[in-house]
Amino acid sequence: MSGPSHSAELLERIAAALGVPVEAFRAPPPDAAAFAAIAGLFFAPEGRRLAAAYMAMRPEDRAALLNVAQVIADLRAQRGAA
């Protein structure tokens, strides 16, 4: 299968995996920078692994992971600014 039909099916599968309606992909979000960050996450192999692991976690574990990630990002930014 190829062409528009295959693309539509793939988009439906991605939307289902993310738990969002297909329409979420039709218009750019109001915050283009946030969209670029999300797109970068899903196009990077590490990002897909991270997203899969995140979805398998309990909500409290997700919050802990986000806290750790934010600390790492903040430390990296401080070192870059110094």
Secondary structure, 3 states (H helix, E strand, C coil): CCCHHHHHHHHHHHHHHHCCCHHHHCCCCCCHHHHHHHHHHHHCHHHHHHHHHHHHCCHHHHHHHHHHHHHHHHHHHHHHHC
